[in-house]
Amino acid sequence: MKQFFSHARSYIFRGLLAIIPLALSIIAIRLLYFLIDKRVMGFLEHFIHVRQIPGLGILLVLVCLYLIGLVVSNVVGKQIFHLIGSISERIPVIKAIYQVGKQLSEGLSVTEDKQAFKKALLVSCLPSPTGQAGMPGGWTLAFVTGSVKDESTGEDLLKIFIPTVPNPTTGFIFFVKPSQTMDPGWSVEEALKMVVSAGIIAPPQIKKQG
């Protein structure tokens, strides 16, 4: 009997692990349906009668985002959005919200000229007295946002952002020496996936330094 319960417990646990991805997918679909699809279709019903087809609202949102992407990709569209941004930055309360949204957008951007996060690095949690990284204490993931010159030493310091998990839009800013960092060879997108997934989705290895 003991062996039977052990056998059953083992396979029940395996079944649970197998169904977790499917359950999460169903939950995500339901959230998209109730938070986006139904709201969009309900909004359209105020103007025109639209047949209620599941997923149509999400499809319309994707089409709208695609069209907006086309608009902002040309010169006229960029000027229009730049004008809207200039007006928003002149309104006291809206200015703060707009700047936060703009920083988030630039941080998640995949284009190098717009991307706020320039590079993903590992930073020593406990640097040695000589300034060399790698002392016990481990490494933490960080994003390079720029550099600054220390006039007292003449050194160039890296300006890094260490995000909180699983929200990459909040965290801490540090200034570190390049010697206190290590390049894992990961892209910004790979590092962001790691932060959002709390480390579950991560590159399989730290790439060898060339």
KOLZA-827002 format. One record per residue (C-alpha): residue number from 1; residue in three letters; x, y, z. Coordinates in Angstrom, 2 decimals, always signed. Layout:
<node n="NUM" res="ala" X="X" Y="Y" Z="Z"/>
...
***
This chain:
<node n="1" res="met" X="+0.00" Y="+0.00" Z="+0.00"/>
<node n="2" res="lys" X="+2.83" Y="+2.38" Z="+0.85"/>
<node n="3" res="gln" X="+4.42" Y="+1.68" Z="-2.51"/>
<node n="4" res="phe" X="+1.10" Y="+2.38" Z="-4.24"/>
<node n="5" res="phe" X="+0.73" Y="+5.80" Z="-2.57"/>
<node n="6" res="ser" X="+4.32" Y="+6.66" Z="-3.42"/>
<node n="7" res="his" X="+3.71" Y="+5.65" Z="-7.04"/>
<node n="8" res="ala" X="+0.46" Y="+7.65" Z="-7.20"/>
<node n="9" res="arg" X="+2.02" Y="+10.73" Z="-5.59"/>
<node n="10" res="ser" X="+4.88" Y="+10.66" Z="-8.08"/>
<node n="11" res="tyr" X="+2.62" Y="+10.54" Z="-11.14"/>
<node n="12" res="ile" X="+0.16" Y="+13.09" Z="-9.73"/>
<node n="13" res="phe" X="+3.07" Y="+15.49" Z="-9.28"/>
<node n="14" res="arg" X="+4.24" Y="+14.81" Z="-12.84"/>
<node n="15" res="gly" X="+0.72" Y="+15.43" Z="-14.11"/>
<node n="16" res="leu" X="+0.63" Y="+18.71" Z="-12.20"/>
<node n="17" res="leu" X="+3.92" Y="+19.82" Z="-13.75"/>
<node n="18" res="ala" X="+2.66" Y="+18.87" Z="-17.20"/>
<node n="19" res="ile" X="-0.57" Y="+20.84" Z="-16.86"/>
<node n="20" res="ile" X="+0.94" Y="+24.04" Z="-15.40"/>
<node n="21" res="pro" X="+1.99" Y="+25.53" Z="-18.81"/>
<node n="22" res="leu" X="-1.46" Y="+24.74" Z="-20.25"/>
<node n="23" res="ala" X="-3.25" Y="+26.23" Z="-17.24"/>
<node n="24" res="leu" X="-1.16" Y="+29.41" Z="-17.41"/>
<node n="25" res="ser" X="-1.91" Y="+29.70" Z="-21.12"/>
<node n="26" res="ile" X="-5.65" Y="+29.38" Z="-20.47"/>
<node n="27" res="ile" X="-5.46" Y="+32.01" Z="-17.72"/>
<node n="28" res="ala" X="-3.56" Y="+34.37" Z="-20.01"/>
<node n="29" res="ile" X="-6.13" Y="+33.90" Z="-22.79"/>
<node n="30" res="arg" X="-9.00" Y="+34.57" Z="-20.38"/>
<node n="31" res="leu" X="-7.29" Y="+37.72" Z="-19.09"/>
<node n="32" res="leu" X="-6.74" Y="+38.97" Z="-22.62"/>
<node n="33" res="tyr" X="-10.37" Y="+38.20" Z="-23.46"/>
<node n="34" res="phe" X="-11.89" Y="+39.98" Z="-20.46"/>
<node n="35" res="leu" X="-9.39" Y="+42.85" Z="-20.14"/>
<node n="36" res="ile" X="-8.96" Y="+43.68" Z="-23.83"/>
<node n="37" res="asp" X="-11.31" Y="+41.84" Z="-26.16"/>
<node n="38" res="lys" X="-14.60" Y="+42.47" Z="-24.34"/>
<node n="39" res="arg" X="-13.68" Y="+46.07" Z="-23.48"/>
<node n="40" res="val" X="-12.76" Y="+46.92" Z="-27.06"/>
<node n="41" res="met" X="-15.91" Y="+45.33" Z="-28.46"/>
<node n="42" res="gly" X="-18.01" Y="+47.05" Z="-25.79"/>
<node n="43" res="phe" X="-16.48" Y="+50.40" Z="-26.74"/>
<node n="44" res="leu" X="-17.22" Y="+49.83" Z="-30.43"/>
<node n="45" res="glu" X="-20.84" Y="+48.96" Z="-29.62"/>
<node n="46" res="his" X="-21.36" Y="+52.60" Z="-28.61"/>
<node n="47" res="phe" X="-20.79" Y="+53.63" Z="-32.23"/>
<node n="48" res="ile" X="-21.54" Y="+50.68" Z="-34.49"/>
<node n="49" res="his" X="-23.07" Y="+47.26" Z="-34.13"/>
<node n="50" res="val" X="-20.33" Y="+44.65" Z="-34.39"/>
<node n="51" res="arg" X="-20.85" Y="+40.93" Z="-34.33"/>
<node n="52" res="gln" X="-19.37" Y="+39.50" Z="-31.15"/>
<node n="53" res="ile" X="-16.59" Y="+37.25" Z="-32.41"/>
<node n="54" res="pro" X="-14.14" Y="+36.06" Z="-29.70"/>
<node n="55" res="gly" X="-10.68" Y="+37.46" Z="-30.39"/>
<node n="56" res="leu" X="-11.86" Y="+40.20" Z="-32.76"/>
<node n="57" res="gly" X="-11.15" Y="+42.92" Z="-30.19"/>
<node n="58" res="ile" X="-7.57" Y="+41.72" Z="-29.67"/>
<node n="59" res="leu" X="-7.10" Y="+41.51" Z="-33.45"/>
<node n="60" res="leu" X="-8.31" Y="+45.12" Z="-33.83"/>
<node n="61" res="val" X="-5.87" Y="+46.25" Z="-31.12"/>
<node n="62" res="leu" X="-2.99" Y="+44.52" Z="-32.90"/>
<node n="63" res="val" X="-3.99" Y="+46.10" Z="-36.21"/>
<node n="64" res="cys" X="-4.14" Y="+49.54" Z="-34.56"/>
<node n="65" res="leu" X="-0.69" Y="+49.04" Z="-33.00"/>
<node n="66" res="tyr" X="+0.65" Y="+47.96" Z="-36.39"/>
<node n="67" res="leu" X="-0.76" Y="+51.09" Z="-38.04"/>
<node n="68" res="ile" X="+0.66" Y="+53.30" Z="-35.27"/>
<node n="69" res="gly" X="+4.03" Y="+51.61" Z="-35.79"/>
<node n="70" res="leu" X="+3.86" Y="+52.48" Z="-39.48"/>
<node n="71" res="val" X="+2.97" Y="+56.09" Z="-38.68"/>
<node n="72" res="val" X="+5.82" Y="+56.65" Z="-36.22"/>
<node n="73" res="ser" X="+8.27" Y="+55.08" Z="-38.65"/>
<node n="74" res="asn" X="+8.01" Y="+57.96" Z="-41.11"/>
<node n="75" res="val" X="+9.09" Y="+61.58" Z="-40.76"/>
<node n="76" res="val" X="+5.59" Y="+63.09" Z="-40.49"/>
<node n="77" res="gly" X="+4.52" Y="+60.59" Z="-37.85"/>
<node n="78" res="lys" X="+7.64" Y="+61.24" Z="-35.80"/>
<node n="79" res="gln" X="+6.98" Y="+64.97" Z="-35.91"/>
<node n="80" res="ile" X="+3.38" Y="+64.48" Z="-34.79"/>
<node n="81" res="phe" X="+4.36" Y="+62.31" Z="-31.83"/>
<node n="82" res="his" X="+7.21" Y="+64.71" Z="-31.00"/>
<node n="83" res="leu" X="+4.68" Y="+67.57" Z="-30.91"/>
<node n="84" res="ile" X="+2.36" Y="+65.55" Z="-28.65"/>
<node n="85" res="gly" X="+5.32" Y="+64.77" Z="-26.38"/>
<node n="86" res="ser" X="+6.36" Y="+68.43" Z="-26.22"/>
<node n="87" res="ile" X="+2.84" Y="+69.45" Z="-25.20"/>
<node n="88" res="ser" X="+2.64" Y="+66.66" Z="-22.60"/>
<node n="89" res="glu" X="+5.95" Y="+67.73" Z="-21.04"/>
<node n="90" res="arg" X="+4.58" Y="+71.22" Z="-20.43"/>
<node n="91" res="ile" X="+1.68" Y="+70.00" Z="-18.30"/>
<node n="92" res="pro" X="+2.90" Y="+69.56" Z="-14.65"/>
<node n="93" res="val" X="+1.22" Y="+66.26" Z="-13.68"/>
<node n="94" res="ile" X="+1.13" Y="+64.78" Z="-17.18"/>
<node n="95" res="lys" X="+4.84" Y="+65.61" Z="-17.60"/>
<node n="96" res="ala" X="+5.94" Y="+63.20" Z="-14.84"/>
<node n="97" res="ile" X="+3.71" Y="+60.38" Z="-16.11"/>
<node n="98" res="tyr" X="+4.79" Y="+60.94" Z="-19.72"/>
<node n="99" res="gln" X="+8.50" Y="+60.87" Z="-18.81"/>
<node n="100" res="val" X="+8.09" Y="+57.61" Z="-16.88"/>
<node n="101" res="gly" X="+6.27" Y="+56.07" Z="-19.84"/>
<node n="102" res="lys" X="+8.90" Y="+57.35" Z="-22.24"/>
<node n="103" res="gln" X="+11.73" Y="+55.88" Z="-20.16"/>
<node n="104" res="leu" X="+9.92" Y="+52.54" Z="-19.97"/>
<node n="105" res="ser" X="+9.36" Y="+52.58" Z="-23.72"/>
<node n="106" res="glu" X="+13.01" Y="+53.37" Z="-24.42"/>
<node n="107" res="gly" X="+14.14" Y="+50.71" Z="-21.95"/>
<node n="108" res="leu" X="+12.12" Y="+48.02" Z="-23.73"/>
<node n="109" res="ser" X="+12.99" Y="+49.27" Z="-27.20"/>
<node n="110" res="val" X="+14.84" Y="+46.82" Z="-29.45"/>
<node n="111" res="thr" X="+16.50" Y="+49.50" Z="-31.57"/>
<node n="112" res="glu" X="+19.97" Y="+50.49" Z="-30.43"/>
<node n="113" res="asp" X="+19.48" Y="+54.23" Z="-31.04"/>
<node n="114" res="lys" X="+16.42" Y="+54.33" Z="-28.76"/>
<node n="115" res="gln" X="+17.32" Y="+51.70" Z="-26.19"/>
<node n="116" res="ala" X="+17.94" Y="+53.05" Z="-22.70"/>
<node n="117" res="phe" X="+19.60" Y="+49.80" Z="-21.62"/>
<node n="118" res="lys" X="+22.80" Y="+49.67" Z="-23.65"/>
<node n="119" res="lys" X="+24.15" Y="+46.35" Z="-22.41"/>
<node n="120" res="ala" X="+23.50" Y="+43.58" Z="-19.91"/>
<node n="121" res="leu" X="+26.28" Y="+42.93" Z="-17.39"/>
<node n="122" res="leu" X="+26.94" Y="+41.00" Z="-14.23"/>
<node n="123" res="val" X="+28.13" Y="+43.13" Z="-11.32"/>
<node n="124" res="ser" X="+30.07" Y="+41.80" Z="-8.35"/>
<node n="125" res="cys" X="+27.97" Y="+41.98" Z="-5.19"/>
<node n="126" res="leu" X="+31.10" Y="+42.15" Z="-3.05"/>
<node n="127" res="pro" X="+34.15" Y="+43.63" Z="-4.83"/>
<node n="128" res="ser" X="+37.56" Y="+42.97" Z="-3.36"/>
<node n="129" res="pro" X="+39.64" Y="+45.74" Z="-1.70"/>
<node n="130" res="thr" X="+41.79" Y="+45.95" Z="-4.85"/>
<node n="131" res="gly" X="+38.76" Y="+46.69" Z="-6.96"/>
<node n="132" res="gln" X="+38.75" Y="+43.32" Z="-8.70"/>
<node n="133" res="ala" X="+35.44" Y="+41.54" Z="-9.05"/>
<node n="134" res="gly" X="+34.74" Y="+37.92" Z="-8.25"/>
<node n="135" res="met" X="+34.92" Y="+37.77" Z="-4.46"/>
<node n="136" res="pro" X="+32.42" Y="+35.46" Z="-2.70"/>
<node n="137" res="gly" X="+29.02" Y="+37.08" Z="-2.61"/>
<node n="138" res="gly" X="+28.08" Y="+36.34" Z="-6.17"/>
<node n="139" res="trp" X="+26.99" Y="+38.46" Z="-9.09"/>
<node n="140" res="thr" X="+23.86" Y="+40.44" Z="-9.80"/>
<node n="141" res="leu" X="+22.32" Y="+41.29" Z="-13.15"/>
<node n="142" res="ala" X="+22.52" Y="+44.92" Z="-14.23"/>
<node n="143" res="phe" X="+21.96" Y="+47.07" Z="-17.29"/>
<node n="144" res="val" X="+24.37" Y="+49.71" Z="-18.51"/>
<node n="145" res="thr" X="+22.57" Y="+53.03" Z="-19.10"/>
<node n="146" res="gly" X="+25.62" Y="+55.18" Z="-19.76"/>
<node n="147" res="ser" X="+28.95" Y="+56.28" Z="-18.35"/>
<node n="148" res="val" X="+30.34" Y="+59.16" Z="-16.31"/>
<node n="149" res="lys" X="+33.87" Y="+60.45" Z="-15.78"/>
<node n="150" res="asp" X="+35.28" Y="+60.73" Z="-12.26"/>
<node n="151" res="glu" X="+37.34" Y="+63.92" Z="-12.41"/>
<node n="152" res="ser" X="+39.15" Y="+63.15" Z="-9.16"/>
<node n="153" res="thr" X="+40.67" Y="+59.93" Z="-10.53"/>
<node n="154" res="gly" X="+40.22" Y="+60.38" Z="-14.27"/>
<node n="155" res="glu" X="+38.40" Y="+57.03" Z="-14.43"/>
<node n="156" res="asp" X="+35.36" Y="+56.32" Z="-16.57"/>
<node n="157" res="leu" X="+32.63" Y="+54.78" Z="-14.42"/>
<node n="158" res="leu" X="+29.73" Y="+52.78" Z="-15.73"/>
<node n="159" res="lys" X="+26.25" Y="+53.99" Z="-14.85"/>
<node n="160" res="ile" X="+24.25" Y="+50.84" Z="-14.22"/>
<node n="161" res="phe" X="+20.66" Y="+50.05" Z="-13.34"/>
<node n="162" res="ile" X="+19.97" Y="+47.01" Z="-11.14"/>
<node n="163" res="pro" X="+16.29" Y="+46.04" Z="-11.56"/>
<node n="164" res="thr" X="+14.03" Y="+44.51" Z="-8.94"/>
<node n="165" res="val" X="+12.46" Y="+41.16" Z="-9.78"/>
<node n="166" res="pro" X="+10.05" Y="+40.70" Z="-11.52"/>
<node n="167" res="asn" X="+9.53" Y="+44.40" Z="-12.37"/>
<node n="168" res="pro" X="+12.34" Y="+45.74" Z="-14.58"/>
<node n="169" res="thr" X="+11.05" Y="+49.32" Z="-14.33"/>
<node n="170" res="thr" X="+12.04" Y="+49.73" Z="-10.68"/>
<node n="171" res="gly" X="+15.46" Y="+49.25" Z="-9.14"/>
<node n="172" res="phe" X="+18.66" Y="+50.96" Z="-8.10"/>
<node n="173" res="ile" X="+21.28" Y="+53.06" Z="-9.85"/>
<node n="174" res="phe" X="+24.99" Y="+52.52" Z="-9.15"/>
<node n="175" res="phe" X="+28.28" Y="+53.81" Z="-10.50"/>
<node n="176" res="val" X="+30.89" Y="+51.07" Z="-10.79"/>
<node n="177" res="lys" X="+34.30" Y="+50.49" Z="-12.31"/>
<node n="178" res="pro" X="+34.44" Y="+48.30" Z="-15.41"/>
<node n="179" res="ser" X="+36.70" Y="+45.95" Z="-13.42"/>
<node n="180" res="gln" X="+33.76" Y="+45.23" Z="-11.08"/>
<node n="181" res="thr" X="+31.68" Y="+43.86" Z="-13.92"/>
<node n="182" res="met" X="+31.60" Y="+40.80" Z="-16.13"/>
<node n="183" res="asp" X="+30.10" Y="+40.50" Z="-19.60"/>
<node n="184" res="pro" X="+27.96" Y="+37.32" Z="-19.75"/>
<node n="185" res="gly" X="+27.42" Y="+37.70" Z="-23.48"/>
<node n="186" res="trp" X="+23.64" Y="+38.05" Z="-23.07"/>
<node n="187" res="ser" X="+21.47" Y="+40.42" Z="-25.05"/>
<node n="188" res="val" X="+19.32" Y="+43.00" Z="-23.29"/>
<node n="189" res="glu" X="+16.22" Y="+41.06" Z="-24.34"/>
<node n="190" res="glu" X="+17.55" Y="+37.83" Z="-22.77"/>
<node n="191" res="ala" X="+18.37" Y="+39.65" Z="-19.55"/>
<node n="192" res="leu" X="+14.94" Y="+41.30" Z="-19.39"/>
<node n="193" res="lys" X="+13.27" Y="+37.90" Z="-19.80"/>
<node n="194" res="met" X="+15.33" Y="+36.66" Z="-16.87"/>
<node n="195" res="val" X="+14.20" Y="+39.55" Z="-14.67"/>
<node n="196" res="val" X="+10.52" Y="+39.26" Z="-15.58"/>
<node n="197" res="ser" X="+10.49" Y="+35.46" Z="-15.10"/>
<node n="198" res="ala" X="+12.39" Y="+35.69" Z="-11.79"/>
<node n="199" res="gly" X="+15.27" Y="+33.76" Z="-13.29"/>
<node n="200" res="ile" X="+13.17" Y="+30.88" Z="-14.64"/>
<node n="201" res="ile" X="+13.81" Y="+31.86" Z="-18.25"/>
<node n="202" res="ala" X="+17.54" Y="+32.39" Z="-18.58"/>
<node n="203" res="pro" X="+20.40" Y="+31.74" Z="-21.02"/>
<node n="204" res="pro" X="+21.94" Y="+28.31" Z="-20.39"/>
<node n="205" res="gln" X="+25.46" Y="+29.61" Z="-19.92"/>
<node n="206" res="ile" X="+27.73" Y="+32.59" Z="-19.39"/>
<node n="207" res="lys" X="+29.59" Y="+32.90" Z="-22.64"/>
<node n="208" res="lys" X="+33.35" Y="+32.65" Z="-22.69"/>
<node n="209" res="gln" X="+35.09" Y="+35.97" Z="-22.85"/>
<node n="210" res="gly" X="+37.02" Y="+36.55" Z="-26.04"/>
***
